[in-house]
Structures are given as structure tokens and as C-alpha cells.
Amino acid sequence: MSSFWASCVVVCGLAGLSGCSSDDTNGSTKPTELTSATVLDLEDVKTNPSRYEFADFRPNIQKLFLAGAAETKHIAILWYTVTDGGVALHYHAKTESVYVIDGTQTDAKSTYPTGTVYFNPPGSGHQVTDSTGFFLLAYAAPPDFASTDLIGEYEPVRIDTTDPDLTSTYSFEAQQAGVKTFVAPLDSEGELNAEFIETTSTSTYDFTGNYLLVLDGSCEIEDVTFRKDKLVVSKTVELQSFEIAATNGHTCLALGVSF
């Protein structure tokens, strides 16, 4: 990470202001033009969490709200401030999306390591135990700690984004020259969608959603270059249109999530 980017990443991450920088494919910098979105370096978030405006969520757990508010659908980063942390049993009326930035999260269904994204469907619920690290969350409805009697049987949709055979393991479909996508099989009642995008094309692909996370390679998002672990997230929970393409000579792999 360049020293200039490191010095202003907090401003970009918390306010989405122009004038900060993102890495290009040569490691140099150029102005960030995404004035309608927040840009975060997830590597910096996990390495320097004190730079960010995390707020108390539960004992030994903090949240960084990126879009929306606690009582509404929202996008946030969860941080377990102690090893082997946990969250009490709670209910999800709508789909919950969890991407493991760093660490592991454990519930009765599984243990999810770094690089895993999983989706709990509407009507699900869980108690989180023995967990540590940082997690990117998207809730179509906030967690409900009072309605645990409504929790039904469910099976999460789980995807290992670090799988080198990801694009052959799942049914990626061609959308345009050089662009393939896979839409995660989520319950439509959950009011949340997820799309994996792989492109080798410098021609843009239009994604409408709430955030784009670069999983691998080098991506051009709104003509700005972003590499692995860069997150571009809308400032509100309203849908936003993003143009995404591959940096010339590279492959871009990204995860897009929308409400």
C-alpha cells in the first residue's frame, strides 16, 4: 500500500471523499473519483481498526456501519475484539450475508474461515460462538434477539471465494464478451441478491447493487483501479449502478451484493 493511500484511507473509508487514492496495477496512485460511494481497503481495516469509527454492538464486539442504520437493513463490518467471541441467539427475518474478511466464525451449522461468504435465508437464526476477526455483513433486516421462537429449519448457502476452481465449480454464465457471472441461489423472499462477476474484458459490465468486493485480480470500477480486498460500497441502502471491467491484461473477480 502506498504511503499516500495509507494516510488517507480513513477519510475515504468513512466519508467516501474524492481526492484520496487507490492502487493502480503498477502500485502507484491516482485520484479516487467515486464520490457517491465509500472505498475501503479491508487489509487496512483489519490491521488498523482503531482508525475507523467502530461502535459498540455487543460485549467485546464492535460494528462499523457503512450504509443504513442498526434498526434497518444495513451494510457493516463486525469486529470481535477478543478471541473466541460470540453473539447470542438471534433471528433473521430476511437474508443475512456474511463475508469472512479475516478469522473464523462458528455457529451450529459450521465454522467459516477467511474468504468464505455464506448466506442465511429468511426465517433462520443462530448463536455465534468461538469466533474471532473481521466480517463484512449485509442484512436485508437487522438481527432480532427477541424473536428467536420464530427460527425454523434452514441450510445456509456457502461459497469459498478462495477456491481456485470457483468459476468452474459454479455455473458461471456468459453475459457479454469476456464477462461471466454466477448468481447465488438465494431465496427471493430474503430480499438480498449476490452475483459473482469474472471479467477479462476492458469493456464495462453494469452491476446494480450496494457493494462490490474485489476477490482477485485487478478491476476497474467507475474507471478507478482496485485490487484484492478493496471494497466499494454505496453510501446509502439505495441501489446504485456501478460499471466494472478488468484492468487491461488482467482478470477481475468480484462479488456484488444488492438489497
TIMI-472481 format. One line per field, with one value per residue (C-alpha): residue in three letters; x, y, z. Coordinates in nm, 4 decimals. Example, Ala and Ser with C-alpha at 12.3 -4.5 7.8 and 13.67 -1.06 7.14 Angstrom:
BEGIN
aa = (ala,ser)
X = (1.2300,1.3670)
Y = (-0.4500,-0.1060)
Z = (0.7800,0.7140)
This chain:
BEGIN
aa = (met,ser,ser,phe,trp,ala,ser,cys,val,val,val,cys,gly,leu,ala,gly,leu,ser,gly,cys,ser,ser,asp,asp,thr,asn,gly,ser,thr,lys,pro,thr,glu,leu,thr,ser,ala,thr,val,leu,asp,leu,glu,asp,val,lys,thr,asn,pro,ser,arg,tyr,glu,phe,ala,asp,phe,arg,pro,asn,ile,gln,lys,leu,phe,leu,ala,gly,ala,ala,glu,thr,lys,his,ile,ala,ile,leu,trp,tyr,thr,val,thr,asp,gly,gly,val,ala,leu,his,tyr,his,ala,lys,thr,glu,ser,val,tyr,val,ile,asp,gly,thr,gln,thr,asp,ala,lys,ser,thr,tyr,pro,thr,gly,thr,val,tyr,phe,asn,pro,pro,gly,ser,gly,his,gln,val,thr,asp,ser,thr,gly,phe,phe,leu,leu,ala,tyr,ala,ala,pro,pro,asp,phe,ala,ser,thr,asp,leu,ile,gly,glu,tyr,glu,pro,val,arg,ile,asp,thr,thr,asp,pro,asp,leu,thr,ser,thr,tyr,ser,phe,glu,ala,gln,gln,ala,gly,val,lys,thr,phe,val,ala,pro,leu,asp,ser,glu,gly,glu,leu,asn,ala,glu,phe,ile,glu,thr,thr,ser,thr,ser,thr,tyr,asp,phe,thr,gly,asn,tyr,leu,leu,val,leu,asp,gly,ser,cys,glu,ile,glu,asp,val,thr,phe,arg,lys,asp,lys,leu,val,val,ser,lys,thr,val,glu,leu,gln,ser,phe,glu,ile,ala,ala,thr,asn,gly,his,thr,cys,leu,ala,leu,gly,val,ser,phe)
X = (0.0000,0.1412,0.2090,-0.0366,-0.3174,-0.2398,-0.2563,-0.5987,-0.7710,-0.9669,-1.1126,-1.2070,-1.3354,-1.5531,-1.6632,-1.6091,-1.4469,-1.2679,-0.9020,-0.7765,-0.6157,-0.6469,-0.3730,-0.3326,-0.1750,0.1743,0.1413,0.1204,-0.1780,-0.4428,-0.7416,-1.0443,-1.3479,-1.6170,-1.7791,-2.1104,-1.9528,-1.7316,-1.3991,-1.2249,-0.9105,-1.0135,-0.6499,-0.6153,-0.9432,-0.8232,-0.4699,-0.5592,-0.9164,-0.8610,-0.8509,-1.2176,-1.5343,-1.6394,-1.9262,-2.0225,-2.2648,-2.2453,-1.9918,-1.6483,-1.7995,-1.7974,-1.9597,-1.8587,-2.1732,-2.1107,-2.4668,-2.8010,-2.8592,-2.8809,-3.2612,-3.2849,-3.1253,-2.7602,-2.4043,-2.1432,-1.8163,-1.8230,-1.5120,-1.4659,-1.2322,-1.1483,-1.0507,-1.3334,-1.6068,-1.9731,-2.3204,-2.6335,-2.9053,-3.0903,-3.3401,-3.3105,-3.6425,-3.4611,-3.1388,-2.8113,-2.4842,-2.1514,-1.8098,-1.5153,-1.2524,-1.0120,-1.0529,-1.3324,-1.6971,-1.8674,-2.2306,-2.4290,-2.4135,-2.0405,-1.7129,-1.6465,-1.2820,-1.1271,-1.2522,-1.5837,-1.9105,-2.2303,-2.5955,-2.8512,-3.2025,-3.5148,-3.6521,-3.3085,-3.1282,-2.8103,-2.5883,-2.2305,-1.9530,-1.5735,-1.5261,-1.2586,-1.1693,-1.3500,-1.6632,-1.8426,-2.2179,-2.5220,-2.8629,-3.1907,-3.3367,-3.1395,-3.0733,-3.3663,-3.2721,-3.6336,-3.7982,-3.5856,-3.9001,-3.9535,-3.6321,-3.7037,-3.5010,-3.2629,-2.9442,-2.7029,-2.5635,-2.1861,-1.9204,-1.5424,-1.4277,-1.0630,-1.1376,-0.9047,-1.1731,-1.4532,-1.5596,-1.5781,-1.7237,-2.0240,-2.2371,-2.0950,-2.2835,-2.1606,-2.3201,-2.1153,-1.7754,-1.5210,-1.7748,-1.9236,-2.1434,-2.2872,-2.5956,-2.6022,-2.9159,-3.0827,-3.4452,-3.6273,-3.8235,-3.4986,-3.4724,-3.0973,-2.9060,-2.5439,-2.3634,-2.0101,-1.8525,-1.5479,-1.4285,-1.1215,-1.2719,-1.1900,-1.5466,-1.7656,-2.0297,-2.3119,-2.3816,-2.6656,-2.6330,-2.4978,-2.1385,-1.8637,-1.5767,-1.2684,-1.1886,-0.8934,-0.7114,-0.7409,-1.0745,-1.1737,-1.4772,-1.6032,-1.2642,-1.0648,-0.8323,-0.8867,-0.7166,-0.7887,-0.9647,-1.0818,-1.4469,-1.6650,-1.9966,-2.2858,-2.3284,-2.6977,-2.9048,-3.0483,-2.9345,-2.6502,-2.5217,-2.1530,-1.9528,-1.6937,-1.4270,-1.0916,-0.7710,-0.6022,-0.4154,-0.5700,-0.8656,-1.1122,-1.3127,-1.5622,-1.8597,-2.1557,-2.4352,-2.7653,-3.0842)
Y = (0.0000,0.3418,0.5849,0.8333,0.5779,0.4673,0.8245,0.8959,0.5575,0.6536,0.9588,0.7584,0.4702,0.6767,0.9579,0.8302,1.1612,1.2270,1.3212,1.0072,0.7352,0.3739,0.1413,0.1022,-0.2039,-0.0586,0.0201,0.3959,0.6129,0.8206,1.0197,0.8282,0.9589,0.7530,1.0439,0.8557,0.5500,0.4614,0.2953,0.0780,-0.1308,-0.4340,-0.5187,-0.1818,-0.2257,-0.5495,-0.4202,-0.0763,-0.0960,0.1926,0.4293,0.3617,0.4679,0.1308,0.1415,-0.0997,-0.3700,-0.6399,-0.7114,-0.7486,-0.6895,-0.3703,-0.2659,-0.0206,0.0919,0.1609,0.2119,0.2067,0.2009,-0.0568,-0.0721,-0.1067,-0.3143,-0.2229,-0.2999,-0.3116,-0.4647,-0.6713,-0.6920,-0.9410,-0.7532,-1.0698,-1.4186,-1.6748,-1.4116,-1.4783,-1.3386,-1.4581,-1.6485,-1.4245,-1.4455,-1.3295,-1.2337,-1.1714,-1.2993,-1.2339,-1.2217,-1.2754,-1.2498,-1.3510,-1.0804,-1.2360,-1.5033,-1.7572,-1.7502,-2.0521,-2.1415,-2.4652,-2.5107,-2.4778,-2.2957,-2.0415,-1.9465,-1.6441,-1.5938,-1.7720,-1.5993,-1.7508,-1.6583,-1.7418,-1.7456,-1.5716,-1.7490,-1.8630,-1.7914,-1.8834,-1.8365,-1.7445,-1.8947,-1.9375,-1.6653,-1.4066,-1.1480,-0.9193,-0.9836,-0.7924,-0.8116,-0.7268,-0.7575,-0.7260,-0.6996,-0.6440,-0.9330,-0.9846,-1.1008,-1.1041,-1.3356,-1.6480,-1.8619,-1.7968,-1.9712,-2.2610,-2.5322,-2.3950,-2.4576,-2.1733,-2.1164,-2.1316,-2.0392,-2.0496,-1.7436,-1.8583,-2.1764,-2.1630,-2.3524,-2.1189,-2.0340,-2.3989,-2.5270,-2.2970,-2.2308,-1.9060,-1.7902,-1.5648,-1.2190,-1.0437,-1.0910,-1.1673,-1.1478,-1.4399,-1.4226,-1.6574,-1.5592,-1.7245,-1.9411,-1.7304,-1.7263,-1.4413,-1.3796,-1.2796,-0.9545,-0.9888,-1.0960,-1.1848,-1.2004,-1.3185,-1.1421,-1.2622,-1.0467,-1.0309,-0.7515,-0.3820,-0.3160,-0.2352,-0.4596,-0.2830,-0.4050,-0.2561,-0.3150,-0.1970,-0.3141,-0.4626,-0.6512,-0.7364,-1.1016,-1.1415,-0.9810,-0.6189,-0.4461,-0.1107,0.0199,0.3515,0.3882,0.3533,0.0565,-0.1703,-0.4932,-0.7729,-0.6793,-0.3393,-0.2702,-0.0175,0.0312,0.2694,0.5358,0.4528,0.1348,0.2579,0.0620,0.2135,0.1446,0.0512,-0.0030,-0.2783,-0.4073,-0.5831,-0.3852,-0.4348,-0.7675,-0.8863,-1.0886,-0.9278,-1.1384,-0.9554,-1.0211,-0.7876,-0.7778,-0.5967,-0.5469)
Z = (0.0000,-0.0870,0.1967,0.0444,0.0334,0.3884,0.5138,0.3645,0.3692,0.6798,0.5098,0.2016,0.4103,0.6387,0.4120,0.0583,-0.0351,-0.3611,-0.3557,-0.1850,-0.3903,-0.4941,-0.6143,-0.9883,-1.1467,-1.1141,-0.7455,-0.7982,-0.7140,-0.8860,-0.7582,-0.6395,-0.8276,-0.6550,-0.4752,-0.4470,-0.2815,0.0122,-0.0643,0.1941,0.1970,0.4036,0.4712,0.6428,0.8336,0.9918,1.0515,1.1855,1.3210,1.5634,1.2661,1.1947,1.3744,1.5151,1.7645,2.0434,1.9264,2.1923,2.4714,2.3081,1.9628,1.7599,1.4311,1.1618,0.9771,0.6085,0.4844,0.6621,1.0365,1.3142,1.3068,0.9264,0.6538,0.6500,0.5479,0.8224,0.9358,1.2548,1.4737,1.7562,1.9897,2.1870,2.0778,2.0802,2.0879,2.0298,1.9675,2.1476,1.9620,1.7175,1.4328,1.0708,0.9111,0.5803,0.4251,0.6038,0.4069,0.5849,0.4187,0.6391,0.5966,0.8440,1.1113,1.1579,1.2555,1.4104,1.4662,1.4917,1.1141,1.0520,1.1031,0.8282,0.7606,0.5898,0.2346,0.2897,0.2084,0.3415,0.3296,0.5977,0.4471,0.5798,0.8858,1.0012,1.3242,1.5034,1.8033,1.7139,1.9281,1.9288,1.6676,1.6011,1.3392,1.0971,0.8910,0.6170,0.6809,0.4726,0.6365,0.4477,0.8011,1.1227,1.3626,1.6016,1.9515,2.0763,1.8209,1.8461,1.8753,1.5020,1.3957,1.1607,0.9915,0.7296,0.5373,0.4597,0.1104,0.1490,-0.1089,-0.0729,-0.2670,-0.2452,-0.4443,-0.7492,-0.9427,-0.8388,-1.1924,-1.2920,-0.9640,-1.0057,-1.3118,-1.4396,-1.7472,-2.0258,-2.0196,-2.2857,-2.4491,-2.1750,-1.8908,-1.6945,-1.3859,-1.1259,-0.9265,-0.5844,-0.5333,-0.2638,-0.1513,-0.3276,-0.0075,0.1590,-0.0382,-0.0902,-0.4016,-0.4676,-0.8000,-0.8733,-1.1705,-1.3631,-1.6488,-1.8702,-2.0785,-2.0661,-2.1796,-1.8809,-1.7294,-1.5470,-1.1932,-0.9924,-0.6215,-0.2883,-0.2820,-0.4953,-0.3304,-0.5355,-0.4648,-0.7003,-0.9898,-1.0908,-1.1504,-1.2942,-1.1060,-1.2380,-1.4168,-1.0949,-1.0434,-0.7443,-0.6478,-0.3996,-0.0744,-0.1955,-0.1126,-0.2941,-0.1135,-0.1724,0.0949,0.1383,0.1128,-0.2163,-0.5214,-0.7181,-1.0686,-1.0954,-1.4132,-1.3692,-1.6084,-1.6000,-1.5976,-1.9347,-1.9358,-1.6097,-1.4843,-1.2449,-0.9996,-0.7786,-0.5539,-0.5787,-0.3204,-0.3502,-0.1481)
